[in-house]
Amino acid sequence: MPLDYYVWVITNAERTILLDTGFDQAAAQLRGRLIVRPVAEGLRTIGIPADRIEDIVISHMHYDHAGNYDLFPRARYHLQDAEMAYCTGRCMLDPEIGSVFDAAAVAAMAHKVFTGRVQFHDGDAELAPGITLHKVGGHTRGMQIVRVATERGWVVLGSDTAHFYANLQPNRPYPIFDSLPDYVAAQHGALRLASSPQHFIPGHDPLVLRRYPMARAGLEGVARIDLAPRETDI
C-alpha cells in the first residue's frame, strides 16, 4: 500500500504546536522516498514560519517522524522517557529495529537534552487546555499520541498506532512493532480517546487527504482534520 508522510499543526489564536517533524531531502534520497512538499514550505503555506514554533511533540523517534532536527531553533521537544531509552539502548543493535531510526536525528535529540530543549514525559500529560499526550507504546517502546479538542469533537492524532485505516480492523497490524499485545491495546485506547472512529487520524494513510477538506482552495496535500470528513466510513 502507498504511504503518505504527515506533519500536523495544532493551532489557535493562543498557540501553535507541531506534531512530528518529518524528514529532509537527504533522508529521502537515502531511503528512496519522494518529498512532495518540504516541511518548512508546507508550514509557510499556512503562514507559520518554522523558526517561530516553540513546542513540538515527537510521537516516536523513527526517521520519518523526528527528522529536520535543525529546522526549529526555538522549539522545545516533548518526548516520552521510554522512547529516548529505547532509541539509545540495546534494541538498536538489531539492524531490523535500528534501521528504522536515523542515528543523526537520535544524536541531535540527545544534544537538545543537554541544552534544555527536551521536556520528558512519563505517561499521559496535558500540554495545554484541550491538548493532551498519551503514552501508548506498541509500535515503539515510547510511542505517544495526541488528543485535541476541536469544534467537531475530540480528534486523536494516532501517528503510527495505525499506519492505515485498514490496520484498525482485527488481525491487520502494520508489521513494524515493539510489542504486538501493546500495539493492539494502543489502538483500543486511542479509539476510546476519540469522539468516534471518524475522529481517529492514522499515521500514513493517503485516504486522509481524500476524506478531509483542504486547508484552503487549491492547496493540495494540506488537510483540515478539525473539520468533518467528506466520507464517514472507515
Backbone as CSV, one residue per row, in Angstrom:
resi,resn,N_x,N_y,N_z,CA_x,CA_y,CA_z,C_x,C_y,C_z
1,MET,0.843,-1.194,0.000,0.000,0.000,0.000,0.879,1.244,0.000
2,PRO,0.500,2.274,-0.726,1.293,3.517,-0.726,1.228,4.200,0.624
3,LEU,2.306,4.877,0.971,2.408,5.597,2.230,2.468,7.097,1.972
4,ASP,1.707,7.860,2.736,1.904,9.299,2.822,2.580,9.589,4.160
5,TYR,3.296,10.699,4.224,4.013,11.079,5.443,3.495,12.430,5.902
6,TYR,3.008,12.482,7.140,2.317,13.673,7.619,3.058,14.357,8.766
7,VAL,2.954,15.679,8.773,3.315,16.526,9.908,2.053,17.316,10.233
8,TRP,1.682,17.367,11.525,0.427,18.021,11.896,0.661,19.284,12.706
9,VAL,-0.102,20.318,12.387,-0.062,21.584,13.111,-1.330,21.701,13.946
10,ILE,-1.160,21.939,15.241,-2.277,22.183,16.146,-2.203,23.670,16.512
11,THR,-3.186,24.434,16.067,-3.046,25.885,16.220,-4.380,26.544,16.518
12,ASN,-4.310,27.610,17.296,-5.444,28.506,17.511,-4.882,29.904,17.741
13,ALA,-5.694,30.804,18.258,-5.238,32.186,18.438,-4.170,32.301,19.517
14,GLU,-4.064,31.305,20.388,-3.163,31.406,21.527,-1.836,30.685,21.336
15,ARG,-1.818,29.600,20.566,-0.584,28.802,20.489,-0.546,27.983,19.218
16,THR,0.666,27.551,18.878,0.877,26.632,17.759,1.806,25.528,18.233
17,ILE,1.370,24.292,18.046,2.150,23.120,18.434,2.273,22.217,17.218
18,LEU,3.456,21.682,17.005,3.712,20.788,15.889,3.768,19.358,16.393
19,LEU,3.142,18.448,15.666,3.278,17.025,15.945,4.156,16.403,14.870
20,ASP,5.352,15.988,15.282,6.353,15.354,14.423,6.981,16.346,13.443
21,THR,8.130,15.954,12.916,8.916,16.883,12.101,9.299,16.312,10.737
22,GLY,8.792,15.138,10.383,9.048,14.595,9.058,10.506,14.244,8.824
23,PHE,10.935,14.347,7.569,12.331,14.063,7.223,12.748,14.961,6.077
24,ASP,14.059,15.112,5.883,14.560,16.060,4.893,14.943,15.341,3.590
25,GLN,15.464,16.108,2.636,15.777,15.570,1.319,16.880,14.523,1.379
26,ALA,17.857,14.731,2.240,18.945,13.757,2.354,18.411,12.402,2.809
27,ALA,17.524,12.407,3.795,16.921,11.156,4.261,16.040,10.541,3.188
28,ALA,15.347,11.382,2.435,14.500,10.880,1.356,15.327,10.163,0.290
29,GLN,16.445,10.758,-0.104,17.301,10.134,-1.112,17.897,8.834,-0.595
30,LEU,18.303,8.813,0.663,18.905,7.623,1.245,17.928,6.452,1.273
31,ARG,16.650,6.751,1.498,15.655,5.695,1.682,14.710,5.546,0.496
32,GLY,14.974,6.269,-0.595,14.157,6.122,-1.784,12.749,6.667,-1.634
33,ARG,12.609,7.771,-0.899,11.305,8.395,-0.706,11.204,9.679,-1.530
34,LEU,9.986,10.091,-1.824,9.738,11.319,-2.572,9.113,12.345,-1.646
35,ILE,9.754,13.492,-1.509,9.169,14.594,-0.739,8.339,15.452,-1.689
36,VAL,7.045,15.452,-1.477,6.143,16.249,-2.314,6.204,17.717,-1.916
37,ARG,6.226,17.974,-0.606,6.327,19.344,-0.108,7.200,19.329,1.141
38,PRO,8.371,19.967,1.106,9.207,20.020,2.308,8.446,20.616,3.485
39,VAL,8.802,20.200,4.682,8.067,20.622,5.870,8.057,22.141,6.023
40,ALA,9.209,22.783,5.861,9.264,24.237,6.021,8.353,24.935,5.018
41,GLU,8.322,24.434,3.794,7.458,25.033,2.770,5.987,24.836,3.124
42,GLY,5.655,23.626,3.587,4.282,23.361,3.969,3.810,24.279,5.085
43,LEU,4.679,24.507,6.068,4.324,25.422,7.152,4.134,26.843,6.636
44,ARG,5.009,27.264,5.709,4.881,28.627,5.167,3.567,28.824,4.432
45,THR,3.073,27.767,3.764,1.826,27.914,3.006,0.640,28.209,3.908
46,ILE,0.740,27.867,5.191,-0.350,28.180,6.113,0.064,29.272,7.101
47,GLY,1.129,30.006,6.744,1.503,31.199,7.492,2.234,30.948,8.792
48,ILE,2.973,29.842,8.886,3.683,29.508,10.115,5.168,29.334,9.815
49,PRO,6.011,30.297,10.146,7.456,30.124,9.946,8.008,29.072,10.898
50,ALA,8.851,28.196,10.380,9.399,27.116,11.200,10.184,27.650,12.392
51,ASP,10.855,28.775,12.214,11.698,29.279,13.295,10.909,29.966,14.397
52,ARG,9.569,30.002,14.282,8.741,30.594,15.336,8.048,29.528,16.196
53,ILE,8.131,28.283,15.797,7.457,27.224,16.549,8.199,26.969,17.861
54,GLU,7.449,26.909,18.956,8.056,26.782,20.274,7.822,25.434,20.938
55,ASP,6.848,24.661,20.482,6.577,23.349,21.081,6.362,22.312,19.986
56,ILE,7.088,21.203,20.098,6.975,20.103,19.152,6.800,18.807,19.928
57,VAL,5.779,18.055,19.572,5.582,16.720,20.123,6.155,15.716,19.135
58,ILE,7.022,14.846,19.608,7.539,13.756,18.776,6.795,12.489,19.171
59,SER,5.983,11.978,18.258,5.193,10.783,18.588,6.109,9.599,18.878
60,HIS,7.148,9.459,18.061,8.170,8.438,18.280,9.362,8.813,17.421
61,MET,10.488,8.138,17.635,11.742,8.596,17.052,12.117,7.932,15.733
62,HIS,11.201,7.274,15.048,11.514,6.753,13.723,11.909,7.901,12.795
63,TYR,12.732,7.586,11.800,13.355,8.624,10.962,12.344,9.568,10.334
64,ASP,11.153,9.041,9.983,10.176,9.849,9.255,9.318,10.711,10.169
65,HIS,9.574,10.652,11.465,8.817,11.458,12.425,9.712,12.405,13.223
66,ALA,11.020,12.230,13.142,11.924,13.001,14.004,13.071,13.648,13.245
67,GLY,12.922,13.826,11.924,13.966,14.461,11.128,13.853,15.981,11.139
68,ASN,14.513,16.613,10.183,14.521,18.088,10.112,14.887,18.702,11.464
69,TYR,15.861,18.106,12.109,16.146,18.445,13.502,16.837,19.794,13.678
70,ASP,17.267,20.436,12.605,17.856,21.777,12.699,16.893,22.867,12.244
71,LEU,15.660,22.496,11.947,14.721,23.422,11.323,13.985,24.306,12.326
72,PHE,14.041,23.947,13.598,13.201,24.614,14.592,14.054,25.110,15.764
73,PRO,14.777,26.195,15.594,15.775,26.606,16.597,15.187,27.036,17.936
74,ARG,13.901,27.405,17.966,13.305,27.882,19.217,12.484,26.814,19.921
75,ALA,12.353,25.671,19.321,11.379,24.697,19.806,11.869,23.912,21.010
76,ARG,10.909,23.597,21.873,11.090,22.629,22.949,10.385,21.349,22.495
77,TYR,11.065,20.221,22.660,10.557,18.939,22.169,9.957,18.138,23.317
78,HIS,8.797,17.554,23.077,8.113,16.734,24.070,8.247,15.268,23.668
79,LEU,8.837,14.482,24.561,9.207,13.102,24.244,8.983,12.232,25.478
80,GLN,8.588,11.004,25.254,8.436,10.072,26.360,9.798,9.547,26.823
81,ASP,9.960,9.429,28.149,11.177,8.826,28.704,11.500,7.501,28.020
82,ALA,10.467,6.668,27.870,10.674,5.321,27.343,11.183,5.346,25.908
83,GLU,10.793,6.357,25.138,11.231,6.409,23.742,12.708,6.754,23.640
84,MET,13.166,7.688,24.456,14.590,8.047,24.425,15.436,6.868,24.897
85,ALA,14.985,6.174,25.924,15.722,4.997,26.395,15.749,3.913,25.316
86,TYR,14.638,3.768,24.614,14.530,2.743,23.565,15.499,3.015,22.414
87,CYS,15.500,4.249,21.903,16.284,4.535,20.699,17.763,4.780,20.988
88,THR,18.152,4.727,22.243,19.577,4.819,22.593,20.049,3.564,23.312
89,GLY,19.220,2.528,23.356,19.541,1.330,24.108,19.874,0.140,23.239
90,ARG,19.870,-1.019,23.873,20.365,-2.247,23.243,19.548,-2.703,22.044
91,CYS,18.273,-2.304,21.976,17.451,-2.724,20.837,17.997,-2.214,19.509
92,MET,18.717,-1.094,19.546,19.253,-0.518,18.315,20.396,-1.353,17.737
93,LEU,20.903,-2.328,18.480,21.936,-3.225,17.961,21.359,-4.194,16.933
94,ASP,20.057,-4.375,16.948,19.399,-5.231,15.961,19.154,-4.413,14.697
95,PRO,19.747,-4.793,13.564,19.609,-3.961,12.354,18.175,-3.833,11.862
96,GLU,17.330,-4.819,12.111,15.947,-4.730,11.671,15.186,-3.664,12.464
97,ILE,15.571,-3.452,13.693,14.930,-2.433,14.528,15.615,-1.083,14.339
98,GLY,16.937,-1.092,14.443,17.685,0.163,14.383,17.611,0.872,13.052
99,SER,17.393,0.113,11.960,17.404,0.737,10.635,16.244,1.693,10.423
100,VAL,15.187,1.603,11.228,14.048,2.500,11.073,14.303,3.835,11.776
101,PHE,15.377,3.914,12.528,15.772,5.137,13.194,16.921,5.789,12.423
102,ASP,17.066,7.085,12.585,18.163,7.839,11.989,19.114,8.221,13.122
103,ALA,20.326,7.672,13.089,21.273,7.911,14.178,21.543,9.400,14.370
104,ALA,21.588,10.151,13.277,21.847,11.589,13.393,20.699,12.300,14.109
105,ALA,19.464,11.887,13.827,18.318,12.500,14.495,18.292,12.142,15.978
106,VAL,18.656,10.907,16.294,18.719,10.500,17.700,19.802,11.288,18.427
107,ALA,20.972,11.427,17.782,22.064,12.194,18.386,21.670,13.658,18.561
108,ALA,20.970,14.202,17.577,20.526,15.602,17.682,19.572,15.780,18.858
109,MET,18.699,14.803,19.088,17.795,14.897,20.228,18.579,14.821,21.539
110,ALA,19.595,13.979,21.582,20.436,13.900,22.778,21.114,15.238,23.054
111,HIS,21.598,15.906,22.012,22.196,17.230,22.193,21.174,18.225,22.734
112,LYS,19.935,18.127,22.261,18.893,19.044,22.751,18.611,18.811,24.231
113,VAL,18.760,17.569,24.674,18.595,17.298,26.106,19.582,18.141,26.911
114,PHE,20.834,18.178,26.458,21.884,18.881,27.204,21.778,20.398,27.100
115,THR,20.994,20.882,26.151,20.776,22.329,26.052,19.412,22.733,26.612
116,GLY,18.743,21.801,27.284,17.488,22.119,27.952,16.295,22.268,27.041
117,ARG,16.330,21.639,25.872,15.250,21.820,24.906,14.352,20.598,24.758
118,VAL,14.460,19.658,25.693,13.586,18.483,25.683,12.824,18.425,26.995
119,GLN,11.513,18.305,26.896,10.692,18.051,28.077,10.240,16.601,28.027
120,PHE,10.692,15.824,28.991,10.347,14.414,29.027,9.010,14.205,29.732
121,HIS,8.299,13.174,29.280,7.035,12.777,29.891,7.096,11.288,30.204
122,ASP,6.466,10.908,31.285,6.380,9.502,31.669,4.913,9.141,31.798
123,GLY,4.285,8.877,30.662,2.852,8.616,30.648,2.083,9.782,30.064
124,ASP,0.844,9.928,30.488,-0.044,10.936,29.923,0.231,12.305,30.534
125,ALA,-0.087,13.354,29.773,0.142,14.719,30.261,-0.741,15.695,29.491
126,GLU,-1.086,16.793,30.136,-1.782,17.888,29.458,-0.740,18.880,28.973
127,LEU,-0.706,19.090,27.663,0.245,20.025,27.090,-0.275,21.453,27.140
128,ALA,-1.575,21.589,26.956,-2.267,22.888,27.014,-3.746,22.561,27.141
129,PRO,-4.582,23.547,27.475,-6.015,23.255,27.557,-6.534,22.636,26.254
130,GLY,-7.131,21.459,26.366,-7.676,20.781,25.193,-6.664,20.013,24.378
131,ILE,-5.425,19.898,24.841,-4.389,19.164,24.108,-3.670,18.249,25.097
132,THR,-3.821,16.946,24.912,-3.207,16.003,25.840,-2.361,14.976,25.100
133,LEU,-1.299,14.539,25.780,-0.417,13.489,25.281,-0.765,12.190,25.994
134,HIS,-0.659,11.087,25.253,-0.986,9.795,25.826,0.051,8.761,25.375
135,LYS,0.766,8.220,26.325,1.721,7.161,26.021,0.957,5.867,25.757
136,VAL,1.229,5.248,24.606,0.530,4.016,24.247,1.474,2.857,23.956
137,GLY,2.713,3.142,23.536,3.633,2.060,23.197,3.144,1.263,21.993
138,GLY,3.631,0.029,21.900,3.205,-0.854,20.824,4.087,-0.766,19.605
139,HIS,3.925,0.284,18.831,4.728,0.458,17.616,6.199,0.655,17.984
140,THR,6.470,1.538,18.938,7.782,1.667,19.564,7.563,1.690,21.075
141,ARG,8.657,1.595,21.840,8.540,1.472,23.288,7.883,2.694,23.933
142,GLY,8.152,3.877,23.391,7.609,5.100,23.980,6.690,5.856,23.048
143,MET,5.976,5.162,22.205,5.028,5.781,21.282,3.988,6.601,22.057
144,GLN,3.744,7.849,21.588,2.694,8.662,22.194,1.801,9.253,21.117
145,ILE,0.552,9.482,21.470,-0.419,10.071,20.560,-0.929,11.366,21.180
146,VAL,-1.645,12.158,20.376,-2.128,13.464,20.833,-3.639,13.541,20.635
147,ARG,-4.314,13.995,21.684,-5.763,14.198,21.645,-6.035,15.697,21.675
148,VAL,-6.882,16.167,20.733,-7.115,17.601,20.578,-8.614,17.884,20.575
149,ALA,-9.027,18.854,21.370,-10.420,19.302,21.360,-10.645,20.221,20.170
150,THR,-11.590,19.856,19.309,-11.936,20.675,18.156,-13.441,20.927,18.172
151,GLU,-13.902,21.771,17.267,-15.337,22.063,17.211,-16.154,20.825,16.874
152,ARG,-15.551,19.855,16.175,-16.305,18.646,15.830,-16.149,17.538,16.863
153,GLY,-15.355,17.787,17.902,-15.164,16.784,18.938,-13.699,16.492,19.169
154,TRP,-13.429,15.415,19.938,-12.059,15.038,20.254,-11.433,14.299,19.075
155,VAL,-10.422,14.924,18.482,-9.661,14.306,17.397,-8.400,13.698,17.994
156,VAL,-8.098,12.465,17.613,-6.886,11.794,18.062,-5.930,11.655,16.887
157,LEU,-4.774,12.282,17.006,-3.706,12.137,16.025,-2.932,10.889,16.409
158,GLY,-3.255,9.795,15.728,-2.788,8.484,16.155,-1.384,8.127,15.744
159,SER,-0.787,8.929,14.828,0.531,8.595,14.308,0.556,7.110,13.942
160,ASP,1.617,6.395,14.286,1.747,5.015,13.813,1.121,3.992,14.743
161,THR,0.212,4.448,15.608,-0.674,3.497,16.280,-1.407,2.678,15.238
162,ALA,-1.700,3.306,14.109,-2.208,2.614,12.925,-1.703,3.380,11.714
163,HIS,-0.932,2.741,10.862,-0.474,3.415,9.648,-1.652,3.738,8.739
164,PHE,-2.588,2.799,8.633,-3.729,2.912,7.723,-5.033,2.691,8.487
165,TYR,-6.124,3.185,7.933,-7.422,2.836,8.484,-7.595,1.319,8.533
166,ALA,-7.068,0.629,7.539,-7.214,-0.830,7.474,-6.543,-1.530,8.647
167,ASN,-5.530,-0.904,9.249,-4.869,-1.525,10.399,-5.766,-1.558,11.631
168,LEU,-6.851,-0.789,11.625,-7.773,-0.795,12.752,-8.684,-2.009,12.741
169,GLN,-8.711,-2.721,11.640,-9.522,-3.931,11.566,-8.806,-5.073,12.276
170,PRO,-9.539,-5.988,12.874,-8.896,-7.090,13.617,-7.912,-7.879,12.756
171,ASN,-6.793,-8.213,13.374,-5.780,-9.068,12.758,-5.094,-8.433,11.558
172,ARG,-5.023,-7.091,11.533,-4.316,-6.410,10.455,-3.307,-5.416,11.002
173,PRO,-2.392,-5.827,11.848,-1.381,-4.883,12.351,-0.387,-4.525,11.262
174,TYR,0.150,-3.319,11.343,1.278,-2.979,10.471,2.502,-3.734,10.994
175,PRO,3.286,-4.348,10.107,4.306,-5.308,10.566,5.597,-4.686,11.096
176,ILE,5.516,-3.542,11.746,6.652,-2.975,12.483,6.125,-2.607,13.868
177,PHE,6.551,-3.349,14.880,6.093,-3.046,16.228,7.091,-3.588,17.243
178,ASP,7.067,-2.971,18.405,7.889,-3.409,19.526,7.215,-4.538,20.290
179,SER,5.897,-4.448,20.429,5.122,-5.452,21.161,3.746,-5.557,20.527
180,LEU,3.388,-6.737,20.037,2.084,-6.904,19.406,0.933,-6.705,20.402
181,PRO,0.985,-7.288,21.608,-0.110,-7.017,22.551,-0.256,-5.523,22.864
182,ASP,0.868,-4.816,23.025,0.795,-3.383,23.292,0.277,-2.617,22.088
183,TYR,0.626,-3.071,20.895,0.149,-2.442,19.660,-1.375,-2.521,19.594
184,VAL,-1.918,-3.694,19.868,-3.377,-3.883,19.835,-4.037,-3.047,20.925
185,ALA,-3.468,-3.073,22.128,-4.031,-2.291,23.227,-3.967,-0.794,22.924
186,ALA,-2.899,-0.347,22.249,-2.757,1.067,21.895,-3.886,1.516,20.975
187,GLN,-4.243,0.673,20.020,-5.338,1.039,19.120,-6.654,1.147,19.867
188,HIS,-6.924,0.195,20.756,-8.165,0.262,21.528,-8.197,1.528,22.387
189,GLY,-7.072,1.836,22.996,-7.009,3.034,23.828,-7.181,4.305,23.029
190,ALA,-6.561,4.358,21.852,-6.666,5.546,21.010,-8.099,5.778,20.552
191,LEU,-8.786,4.712,20.189,-10.168,4.842,19.733,-11.096,5.256,20.873
192,ARG,-10.786,4.824,22.091,-11.592,5.271,23.233,-11.415,6.758,23.488
193,LEU,-10.246,7.296,23.194,-9.986,8.715,23.404,-10.672,9.594,22.356
194,ALA,-10.929,9.050,21.178,-11.546,9.809,20.091,-13.056,9.867,20.267
195,SER,-13.676,10.944,19.781,-15.127,11.063,19.883,-15.850,9.987,19.096
196,SER,-15.226,9.495,18.038,-15.767,8.402,17.238,-14.618,7.856,16.403
197,PRO,-14.800,6.694,15.758,-13.738,6.214,14.869,-13.373,7.209,13.775
198,GLN,-14.347,8.054,13.361,-14.073,9.057,12.339,-13.215,10.209,12.875
199,HIS,-12.971,10.237,14.169,-12.120,11.262,14.776,-10.691,10.754,15.001
200,PHE,-10.399,9.546,14.580,-9.047,8.998,14.678,-8.330,9.213,13.347
201,ILE,-7.101,9.742,13.404,-6.321,10.017,12.193,-5.110,9.083,12.183
202,PRO,-5.040,8.173,11.206,-3.893,7.265,11.128,-2.643,7.980,10.645
203,GLY,-1.506,7.292,10.782,-0.228,7.952,10.554,0.211,8.130,9.116
204,HIS,-0.260,7.268,8.191,0.311,7.303,6.846,-0.700,7.051,5.730
205,ASP,-1.959,7.070,6.015,-2.947,6.668,5.013,-3.236,7.794,4.029
206,PRO,-3.043,7.566,2.721,-3.404,8.582,1.722,-4.885,8.965,1.757
207,LEU,-5.729,8.089,2.330,-7.156,8.399,2.405,-7.435,9.639,3.253
208,VAL,-6.533,9.982,4.157,-6.746,11.174,4.985,-6.920,12.402,4.099
209,LEU,-6.076,12.523,3.078,-6.157,13.691,2.197,-7.387,13.648,1.298
210,ARG,-7.914,12.473,1.037,-9.131,12.354,0.240,-10.370,12.631,1.065
211,ARG,-10.314,12.288,2.343,-11.509,12.385,3.171,-11.710,13.760,3.792
212,TYR,-10.610,14.510,3.977,-10.717,15.784,4.679,-10.527,16.951,3.733
213,PRO,-11.211,18.074,3.994,-11.104,19.236,3.100,-9.723,19.876,3.169
214,MET,-9.357,20.528,2.079,-8.086,21.239,2.035,-8.101,22.425,2.987
215,ALA,-6.906,22.787,3.451,-6.787,23.943,4.349,-7.312,25.208,3.688
216,ARG,-7.100,25.298,2.396,-7.732,26.361,1.616,-7.786,25.901,0.164
217,ALA,-8.629,26.524,-0.624,-8.837,26.106,-2.006,-7.524,26.112,-2.778
218,GLY,-7.265,25.038,-3.477,-6.074,24.938,-4.308,-4.824,24.471,-3.602
219,LEU,-4.890,24.268,-2.286,-3.707,23.870,-1.526,-3.721,22.349,-1.347
220,GLU,-3.283,21.654,-2.372,-3.271,20.201,-2.334,-2.284,19.696,-1.283
221,GLY,-2.674,18.641,-0.596,-1.762,17.996,0.340,-1.735,18.593,1.724
222,VAL,-2.589,19.594,1.991,-2.682,20.182,3.330,-4.151,20.114,3.747
223,ALA,-4.451,19.268,4.727,-5.836,18.985,5.093,-6.211,19.644,6.406
224,ARG,-7.514,19.905,6.581,-8.088,20.402,7.840,-8.825,19.240,8.498
225,ILE,-8.202,18.626,9.484,-8.845,17.479,10.126,-9.703,17.891,11.318
226,ASP,-9.745,19.199,11.614,-10.697,19.669,12.619,-12.085,19.826,12.016
227,LEU,-12.185,19.732,10.700,-13.457,19.792,10.012,-13.952,18.376,9.726
228,ALA,-15.251,18.249,9.491,-15.832,16.933,9.266,-15.302,16.314,7.985
229,PRO,-15.052,15.009,7.968,-14.583,14.354,6.748,-15.669,14.292,5.692
230,ARG,-15.224,14.199,4.448,-16.172,14.091,3.357,-16.789,12.699,3.311
231,GLU,-16.026,11.696,3.798,-16.527,10.328,3.891,-16.503,9.943,5.358
232,THR,-17.481,9.175,5.775,-17.545,8.813,7.194,-17.260,7.344,7.443
233,ASP,-17.172,6.541,6.394,-16.921,5.113,6.633,-15.420,4.871,6.715
234,ILE,-14.993,4.047,7.635,-13.605,3.623,7.704,-13.523,2.094,7.725
